[in-house]
Amino acid sequence: MEEDKKEIELRSAEYQEVLGQPPSWLVRSGTILIAFVLLLLLLLSFVFKYPDIIVSRIVITTINPPAPLKAQVSGKITDVFVKEKQKVMPEEVIAVLENTANYTDYTYLCNILDTLKSPYEFACRKDLNLGECQTSYADFLQTVQLLKNKREIRLYQQQMAIVRQEMADREAYMAQLRKQLEILKQNADFAKIQRERNAMLFEKKAISKYEYEQSEQNFLSQGLLFEEMNSQIISVQLQINKLQQEILDLRKQEDEDYRKAELSIDVAYKTFLSQLDLWKKKYLLVSPIQGRVTFSRYWSKNQAVQVNEVVATIIPQSSTDIIGKLYIPSDGMGKVKEGQRVNIKVDNFPYMEYGFLEGTVKSISLVPITEGDEFAGKSVYCAEVAIPTMESNYRKVFPLTQEMSGVGEIITEDLRLIERLLYPIKSIWKEHF
């Protein structure tokens, strides 16, 4: 053991000079190398950038986005009227889902409704099979038929005709009474003259008192007959006035009756149209825009679809401006501003091989949205990204496919590496000084 210790001490002494005093050139070279590396790293930290980014999901589409046609009910497809990539017009029916109505009867009814000027003049077959709209259709037909019956029977017109005839008879009777009144007036005037003449003769003792009293009595009798006839004429006139009022009342009742009938038609018609529109939205797949139709999983009759499944999509013809819908999480949303650059990595084209697209934040929604499973129930903000070209930074052109998805990286701050490194120091300085 002692021999080993001596051997170690001897060996340490031999190398003591070399280990204790390294060459000065080596020290200088090492110091210069380390300083150069540190200086190089410092310079590179000014050159290289380490941007602050927010990563979000993005969907690429156009200004006029495609219109998906979703099934509103589960069931089979009973009719398909178009083929893949066929051009369609707005309001054109693409397909029909299984229901209890007859589609031929529906189209027949729609043709009549399109040319209908007034619901009061509606005329159509009663045996149409309209499924869920059958009850409202029957109610509408019933109200229209009631109005037609009123117009055909003309009950009020018949009643007014009877009253007018009675009034004409009364007026004719009054004309006869007026003639009789004229005769009675003449008789009364003659009796008055006779009485005055007899009064003069009686004063002169030319006639007896009896004769004078007879003329006085005749005068009073003729006057009474005249007044009775005049009263009768007034009574008949009152009857005529009453008949005229009855005609006015009948006209008023007729107008009110027709108004009620027309109001019933209006209500029934609106209810029927509302039910028909609900049926259309429920069982018909209708193109909302002009474009070309494309099918995904469904393309023929008897295929079963589930509610809210996309049966077909209408691709608009005039889609030129390309945009992206960016769904930004609420975390860090305050950093996002209009005009910021967005790097878009498309799922269909791996960015390591194809590169990424570039866009600019054009607008940001003011309120968040929550989309259930798609965003795990979290609130997100929707931003519109303008994409000037489908050419990537690798000079590769991506063919535009509607609803392309990918990842959008919003560059909120294009920081240099040195700025990123100094951020913690800057934060501590502001907090404590």
C-alpha positions in Angstrom: 0.0 0.0 0.0 2.8 2.4 0.8 4.6 1.6 -2.4 1.4 2.5 -4.3 1.1 5.9 -2.6 4.7 6.7 -3.5 4.1 5.7 -7.1 1.2 8.0 -7.3 3.1 10.9 -5.8 6.0 10.4 -8.2 3.6 10.3 -11.1 1.8 13.4 -10.0 5.1 15.3 -9.7 6.1 14.3 -13.2 3.0 15.9 -14.7 2.6 18.8 -12.2 4.3 21.2 -14.5 2.2 20.4 -17.5 -1.1 20.3 -15.6 -0.5 23.4 -13.4 0.6 25.8 -16.1 -1.3 25.3 -19.5 0.2 27.0 -22.5 -0.7 30.6 -22.9 -1.6 30.2 -26.6 -4.1 27.6 -25.7 -5.8 29.9 -23.2 -5.9 32.7 -25.7 -7.3 30.5 -28.4 -10.0 29.1 -26.2 -11.0 32.5 -24.9 -11.2 33.9 -28.4 -13.2 30.9 -29.6 -15.8 31.1 -26.8 -16.1 34.9 -27.3 -16.6 34.3 -31.1 -19.3 31.7 -30.5 -21.1 34.0 -28.1 -20.8 36.9 -30.4 -22.0 34.7 -33.3 -25.0 33.6 -31.2 -25.8 37.2 -30.3 -25.6 38.2 -34.0 -27.8 35.3 -35.0 -30.3 36.2 -32.3 -30.7 39.5 -34.2 -31.0 37.8 -37.6 -33.3 34.9 -36.8 -36.9 35.6 -35.9 -39.0 33.6 -33.4 -42.5 34.9 -34.1 -45.4 34.7 -31.5 -48.1 32.6 -33.1 -51.6 31.4 -32.3 -52.6 28.1 -33.9 -56.2 27.6 -35.0 -58.3 25.4 -37.4 -59.1 26.9 -40.7 -61.5 26.0 -43.5 -60.8 27.3 -47.0 -63.7 28.3 -49.2 -64.8 31.1 -51.5 -66.8 34.4 -51.1 -69.9 32.4 -52.3 -69.5 29.3 -50.2 -71.0 25.9 -51.3 -74.4 25.2 -50.0 -74.8 21.8 -48.3 -78.2 20.1 -48.5 -78.9 18.3 -45.2 -81.6 15.9 -44.5 -84.1 17.2 -42.0 -85.6 13.8 -41.3 -84.3 10.2 -41.3 -85.6 8.0 -44.1 -85.1 6.8 -47.6 -84.6 8.9 -50.7 -87.6 8.3 -52.9 -86.7 10.5 -55.9 -83.5 12.0 -57.3 -83.9 14.5 -60.2 -80.3 15.4 -61.1 -77.0 13.8 -61.8 -73.5 14.4 -60.5 -72.1 17.8 -61.6 -75.4 18.7 -63.3 -76.1 22.5 -63.4 -79.0 23.5 -61.2 -80.9 26.7 -60.7 -82.2 28.3 -57.5 -85.3 26.6 -56.0 -84.8 23.5 -58.1 -85.7 20.3 -56.4 -82.7 17.9 -56.1 -84.3 15.0 -54.3 -87.3 13.9 -52.3 -87.2 12.1 -48.9 -89.7 9.5 -47.9 -93.1 10.9 -46.8 -96.8 10.2 -47.0 -97.6 12.8 -49.6 -97.7 12.3 -53.4 -95.0 14.4 -55.0 -96.9 14.6 -58.3 -99.9 16.1 -56.5 -97.6 18.5 -54.8 -96.2 19.8 -58.1 -99.7 20.0 -59.6 -100.8 22.1 -56.7 -97.7 24.3 -56.9 -98.4 25.1 -60.6 -101.9 26.2 -59.6 -100.6 28.3 -56.7 -98.0 30.0 -58.9 -100.7 31.3 -61.2 -103.3 32.1 -58.5 -104.2 35.8 -58.4 -106.5 35.6 -55.4 -107.1 32.8 -52.8 -110.8 33.6 -53.1 -110.8 32.3 -56.6 -108.9 29.1 -55.8 -110.1 26.0 -57.7 -108.4 22.6 -57.5 -109.1 18.9 -57.1 -110.2 17.7 -53.7 -108.5 14.3 -54.0 -104.9 15.4 -53.8 -102.7 13.5 -51.4 -100.7 16.0 -49.5 -99.7 14.0 -46.5 -99.1 16.2 -43.4 -100.7 19.2 -45.3 -103.9 17.4 -45.9 -105.8 18.8 -42.9 -104.8 22.5 -43.6 -105.6 21.9 -47.3 -109.1 20.6 -46.5 -109.7 23.5 -44.2 -108.7 26.0 -46.9 -110.9 24.3 -49.5 -113.9 24.4 -47.1 -113.5 28.1 -46.5 -113.3 28.8 -50.3 -116.4 26.6 -50.9 -118.4 28.5 -48.2 -117.6 31.8 -50.0 -118.6 30.3 -53.3 -121.9 29.0 -51.9 -122.7 32.4 -50.5 -122.1 34.0 -53.9 -124.2 31.3 -55.7 -127.1 31.3 -53.2 -127.1 35.1 -52.9 -129.3 34.9 -49.8 -128.9 38.6 -48.9 -129.7 39.6 -52.5 -132.9 37.5 -52.4 -133.9 39.1 -49.1 -133.2 42.6 -50.4 -135.2 41.8 -53.5 -138.2 40.8 -51.4 -137.9 44.0 -49.3 -137.5 46.1 -52.4 -140.7 44.6 -53.9 -142.6 45.3 -50.6 -141.2 48.8 -50.7 -142.4 49.3 -54.3 -145.9 48.1 -53.3 -146.0 50.5 -50.4 -144.9 53.4 -52.7 -147.6 52.5 -55.2 -150.1 52.3 -52.4 -148.9 55.8 -51.2 -149.4 57.2 -54.7 -153.1 56.1 -54.6 -153.5 57.6 -51.1 -152.1 60.9 -52.3 -154.6 61.0 -55.1 -157.4 60.3 -52.6 -155.9 63.0 -50.4 -156.1 65.5 -53.2 -159.8 64.6 -53.7 -160.5 64.9 -50.0 -158.8 68.3 -50.0 -161.0 69.5 -52.8 -164.1 68.2 -50.9 -162.9 70.0 -47.7 -162.4 73.2 -49.6 -165.9 72.9 -51.1 -167.4 72.2 -47.7 -165.7 75.2 -46.3 -167.1 77.4 -49.0 -170.6 75.9 -48.6 -170.4 76.5 -44.8 -169.4 80.2 -45.3 -172.2 80.7 -47.8 -174.8 79.1 -45.5 -173.5 81.2 -42.6 -174.3 84.4 -44.5 -177.7 83.1 -45.6 -178.5 82.0 -42.0 -177.7 85.5 -40.8 -180.1 86.9 -43.3 -182.7 84.3 -42.3 -182.6 82.9 -45.8 -182.1 79.3 -44.6 -183.1 77.4 -41.5 -180.8 76.7 -38.6 -180.9 73.0 -39.5 -179.6 73.6 -43.0 -176.8 75.8 -41.5 -175.9 73.1 -39.0 -175.9 70.5 -41.8 -173.3 72.5 -43.8 -171.2 73.0 -40.6 -171.3 69.2 -40.0 -170.3 68.4 -43.5 -167.3 70.8 -43.3 -166.1 69.1 -40.1 -166.6 65.6 -41.6 -164.6 66.5 -44.8 -161.8 68.0 -42.7 -161.6 64.8 -40.5 -161.4 62.6 -43.6 -158.6 64.8 -45.0 -156.6 64.5 -41.7 -157.2 60.7 -41.5 -155.9 60.3 -45.0 -152.9 62.5 -44.3 -152.1 60.4 -41.2 -152.4 57.2 -43.3 -150.0 58.6 -45.8 -147.5 59.4 -43.1 -147.8 55.9 -41.7 -147.1 54.4 -45.1 -144.1 56.7 -45.5 -142.8 55.5 -42.2 -143.2 51.9 -43.4 -141.2 52.7 -46.5 -138.5 54.3 -44.5 -138.3 51.2 -42.3 -138.0 49.0 -45.4 -135.2 51.3 -46.7 -133.3 50.9 -43.4 -133.9 47.1 -43.6 -132.2 47.1 -47.0 -129.2 49.0 -45.6 -129.0 46.6 -42.7 -129.0 43.6 -45.1 -126.3 45.2 -47.2 -124.2 45.7 -44.0 -124.8 42.2 -42.9 -123.9 40.9 -46.4 -120.6 42.9 -46.3 -119.7 41.7 -42.9 -120.6 38.1 -43.8 -118.4 38.3 -46.9 -115.6 39.9 -44.9 -115.7 37.2 -42.4 -115.7 34.5 -45.1 -112.7 36.2 -46.8 -110.9 36.5 -43.5 -111.4 32.8 -42.9 -110.0 32.1 -46.3 -107.0 34.4 -45.7 -106.2 32.6 -42.4 -106.7 29.1 -43.8 -104.7 30.0 -46.9 -101.7 31.3 -44.8 -101.9 28.3 -42.5 -101.9 26.0 -45.5 -99.0 27.8 -47.2 -97.1 27.7 -43.9 -97.7 23.9 -43.6 -96.7 23.4 -47.2 -93.5 25.4 -46.7 -92.7 23.3 -43.6 -93.3 20.1 -45.6 -91.1 21.4 -48.4 -88.2 22.2 -46.0 -88.7 18.8 -44.3 -88.9 16.4 -47.2 -87.5 18.2 -50.3 -83.8 19.0 -50.9 -83.9 22.3 -52.8 -81.0 24.1 -54.3 -80.7 27.6 -52.7 -78.3 28.9 -55.4 -77.2 28.5 -59.0 -74.3 26.0 -59.4 -73.4 22.4 -59.9 -74.5 19.6 -57.7 -72.2 17.1 -56.2 -73.1 14.0 -54.2 -71.0 12.6 -51.4 -72.5 9.3 -50.0 -75.9 9.4 -51.5 -76.8 9.5 -55.2 -79.8 7.2 -56.0 -83.2 6.1 -54.8 -83.9 4.0 -51.8 -80.7 5.0 -50.0 -81.3 5.6 -46.3 -80.2 8.9 -44.8 -80.0 10.1 -41.3 -81.2 13.5 -40.0 -78.6 16.3 -40.5 -76.5 14.3 -42.9 -75.3 16.1 -46.0 -77.0 14.5 -49.0 -75.6 16.8 -51.7 -73.7 20.1 -52.0 -74.3 22.9 -54.5 -71.0 24.4 -55.8 -71.6 28.0 -57.0 -70.4 28.9 -60.5 -69.2 32.4 -59.7 -66.7 31.6 -56.9 -63.5 33.5 -57.5 -62.3 35.2 -54.3 -60.7 32.7 -51.9 -61.2 33.1 -48.2 -60.5 31.1 -45.1 -62.7 30.8 -42.0 -60.4 30.8 -39.0 -61.8 29.6 -35.7 -59.6 31.2 -33.0 -59.8 30.0 -29.3 -60.6 32.7 -26.8 -57.2 32.1 -25.1 -54.9 34.8 -26.6 -57.7 36.2 -28.8 -56.7 39.7 -27.7 -53.4 39.4 -29.6 -55.2 38.9 -33.0 -55.7 42.0 -35.1 -56.7 42.7 -38.6 -53.9 42.8 -41.1 -51.8 40.1 -39.4 -50.2 37.4 -41.5 -51.5 33.8 -41.4 -49.5 30.7 -42.5 -52.0 28.0 -43.7 -50.9 24.4 -43.6 -53.5 22.4 -45.6 -54.3 19.0 -44.3 -54.4 17.5 -47.9 -50.9 18.7 -48.7 -48.2 18.0 -46.1 -46.4 21.3 -45.6 -42.9 19.7 -45.3 -43.3 18.7 -48.9 -45.7 21.2 -50.4 -45.2 24.2 -48.2 -47.9 26.5 -46.9 -50.3 29.2 -48.1 -50.2 32.7 -46.9 -53.1 34.9 -46.0 -54.1 38.0 -44.1 -56.6 38.5 -41.3 -59.4 40.5 -42.9 -62.1 40.7 -40.2 -62.8 39.3 -36.8 -66.2 38.5 -35.3 -67.3 40.6 -32.4 -69.0 37.7 -30.4 -67.8 34.2 -29.9 -69.6 31.0 -31.0 -69.8 27.6 -29.4 -70.0 24.6 -31.7 -70.3 21.6 -29.4 -68.1 18.6 -30.4 -66.2 20.5 -33.1 -64.6 22.8 -30.5 -65.1 20.6 -27.5 -67.8 23.0 -26.3 -65.3 25.9 -26.0 -66.0 29.4 -27.2 -64.2 30.4 -30.4 -64.1 33.6 -32.5 -64.5 33.4 -36.3 -62.0 35.4 -38.4 -62.1 35.8 -42.2 -58.7 35.4 -43.9 -58.0 36.8 -47.3 -56.0 34.3 -49.4 -54.7 36.0 -52.6 -53.4 32.9 -54.3 -53.4 29.1 -54.0 -49.6 29.0 -54.7 -47.6 27.9 -51.7 -44.2 29.3 -50.5 -42.7 26.3 -52.4 -44.1 27.6 -55.6 -46.6 24.8 -55.8 -50.2 25.5 -56.8 -52.9 23.8 -54.7 -56.1 22.9 -56.7 -59.0 24.6 -54.9 -61.4 22.2 -53.3 -64.4 23.6 -51.4 -64.2 23.3 -47.7 -60.5 22.4 -47.6 -59.4 22.2 -43.9 -56.1 22.9 -42.3 -54.2 24.7 -39.6 -53.7 28.4 -39.6 -50.8 30.0 -37.7 -51.5 33.7 -36.9 -48.3 35.6 -36.5 -49.3 38.1 -33.8 -45.8 39.5 -33.3 -42.8 38.8 -35.6 -40.2 39.0 -32.8 -36.4 38.5 -33.2 -34.8 35.8 -31.1 -33.0 38.4 -28.9 -36.3 40.1 -28.2 -37.8 36.8 -27.2 -34.9 36.2 -24.8 -35.1 39.7 -23.3 -38.9 39.4 -22.7 -38.5 37.8 -19.2 -35.9 40.3 -18.1 -38.0 43.2 -19.4 -41.0 41.8 -17.5 -39.1 41.5 -14.2 -37.7 45.0 -14.6 -41.1 46.5 -15.1 -42.5 44.6 -12.2 -39.8 45.5 -9.7 -38.5 48.9 -10.9 
